Amino acid sequence: MNMITNHLPTAELQKLDAAHHFHPFTDKAGLAAKGARVILRGEGVWLTDSEGHRIIDGMAGLWCVNIGYGRKELAQVAARQMDELPYYNTFFQTTHVPAIALAAKIAELAPGDLNHVFFASSGSEANDTNIRLVRRYWDVKGMPWRKTIIARWNGYHGSTMGGGSLGGMKPIHAHGGKIDGIEHIDQPYWWAEGGDMSEDEFGLARARQLEEKILQVGPDNVAAFIGEPVQGAGGVIIPPRTYWPEIQRICQKYGILLIADEVITGFGRTGQWFGSQTFGIKPHIMTIAKGLSSGYQPIGGSIVCDEVAEVVGGAGEFFHGYTYSGHPVAAAVALENLRIMQDEKVVEHVRDVAHPYLKERWDALAEHPLVGEAKLVGLMGSIALTPDKAKRAKFAGEEGTVGYRCRERCFANDLIMRAVGDRMIIAPPLVITPSEIDILVDRAKKSLDECYAGLKKDGLLVAREG
Ligand SMILES: *Cc1c(COP(=O)(O)O)cnc(C)c1O
C-alpha cells in the first residue's frame, strides 16, 4: 500500500506521527498527547484536513505560499525538469539552464545593483552564506578584524547555528548556544516598548542604538548589520517610518555592509517586489527564500551587489557552497512561480486590490475590546491583544497564554492565524480575493469575540502591574 495516496484513519496517522516524526519548533510530548492536525490538500487559500475541515490559511503555510496552493503549472514544470535533468551541481565550473535563468530573472527583479545570486535551499542556509560572505569581503579588503555582525533582539534569521545566532530569540540561543561575533540591539516595537515617546521619536531612538553599538564594539570591528524590513516571526513588527532611513544613514557613515533579510518581505508581500523598496532601504545583500518558489520547492539564496560580488569573486575561490545550490528542479519551479507572479500581476493585486481592502477591515478590528493595535503592511498583519487599550498593557498572566487561547479559537473556526506571545499575526497567500478576505476577517472577529468571552468568564482580563 502506498500510504501517501491511500492513508490510514486520522488517529492511526497521529499515533505513527507521534512515534516517529520529531517535529520542528514543537513540544514533542505535548503534541503526542493532543495529536497533530493532518493536512491533506490545498487549493488557492484553502486547506483540507483529514477530518474534512475546510480551513482558510491566513499564514500562507509558513509565509511562503504566495501564489496559493494547487497551481498545476508548477507540478508540470517540476515533472518535466526531473525527466530532463533531475540533478546536477553548480560547483567546479559547471552550470545548467534552470540556475542560469533563475539567477538572471532575480537580478532583473531586484533593485539597484543587486545583480548576483548565490543559491541555497533555505533562508537559514542563505544567512549562513551571508555571514561567510561579509567576513570574507572584509578579509579581501585587508581588514580581517571586521567580523562583528549587528542584529536585533527578537529578529528571526533562521535556525541553523549561524541563522539562529543572527536571530535575537533567546529560547533559540538557549538550545545549543550561539556563534561568536554577533551583537544585538533592541527592536523597533513601539506599541510594547515605546513608553511615552511618539512613534517617530522611538524609531529614531531605536535606530541610534546601532550607532551606540558600533561605537562600543569599535567601528573598525563591525562587518555588517542585518535586519528584516518588517520582523515576521517576531510578531509582524512594522517599524516606525523614521527607523530605516536612520539605520541606512548610520551604516553609510561607518561604511558597514547592510543585509536586508527579505525571506518574508521579498516577492510581493509588502505590495512591492521587495520590502526594501517599500521602506527605502538600499542593502548590499538580500536574503531570499520562502516566496521565491511560493514554497513549492525548497530554495533560497543571497542576492549580492556588484561591489561585494566583485571583491569576493575577484580573490580566488570562495570556499563555500551547498550540494543543492541552484538545484535544477527547485530553480525551474521558482522560475515558473515568478512567471505566474508577473503574468498575473500578483504584486499589483496586493498593492491595488488586496491590501486596500484588507486594510479597511483589519483597521476596524482595533475597535474590538481585546485589541490594542491592528497593523498592516501589504499582506502582513498583526494585532496586539491587551486587557487595557489605553495603557497598552500586558496581561497579568504568563505571556502567550492569551495568544494561545485566541489561536485555539481560530483553529476551532477553521482559520489559521498564528500567535506570537499575545500578538496575533496573518500573512495570507497574495492571491487572496476580497470575498476571501471577508471570510478571513469574519472568522478572526468571531474568534476574538469567543476568546474575549472566555477570558472574562475565567477572570483573566487583568493588566500586569507597572
Ligand atoms: C523563515 C525565515 C528565515 C529562515 O528560513 P528557512 O527557510 O526556514 O531556513 C530567515 N529569515 C527570515 C526573515 C524568515 O522569516
The ligand as an SDF file (V2000), in Angstrom:
LIG
                    3D

 15 15  0  0  0  0  0  0  0  0999 V2000
   11.7830   31.8710    7.7010 C   0  0  0  0  0  0  0  0  0  0  0  0
   12.8480   32.8760    7.7970 C   0  0  0  0  0  0  0  0  0  0  0  0
   14.1960   32.5170    7.7080 C   0  0  0  0  0  0  0  0  0  0  0  0
   14.6420   31.0870    7.6620 C   0  0  0  0  0  0  0  0  0  0  0  0
   14.2410   30.4450    6.5010 O   0  0  0  0  0  0  0  0  0  0  0  0
   14.2320   28.8360    6.4710 P   0  0  0  0  0  0  0  0  0  0  0  0
   13.8810   28.5460    5.0440 O   0  0  0  0  0  0  0  0  0  0  0  0
   13.1960   28.3930    7.4750 O   0  0  0  0  0  0  0  0  0  0  0  0
   15.5720   28.3750    6.8410 O   0  0  0  0  0  0  0  0  0  0  0  0
   15.1400   33.5090    7.6950 C   0  0  0  0  0  0  0  0  0  0  0  0
   14.7940   34.7980    7.7720 N   0  0  0  0  0  0  0  0  0  0  0  0
   13.5030   35.1810    7.8780 C   0  0  0  0  0  0  0  0  0  0  0  0
   13.1940   36.6420    7.9140 C   0  0  0  0  0  0  0  0  0  0  0  0
   12.4920   34.2420    7.9170 C   0  0  0  0  0  0  0  0  0  0  0  0
   11.2390   34.6210    8.0600 O   0  0  0  0  0  0  0  0  0  0  0  0
  1  2  1  0
  2  3  1  0
  2 14  2  0
  3  4  1  0
  3 10  2  0
  4  5  1  0
  5  6  1  0
  6  7  2  0
  6  8  1  0
  6  9  1  0
 10 11  1  0
 11 12  2  0
 12 13  1  0
 12 14  1  0
 14 15  1  0
M  END
$$$$
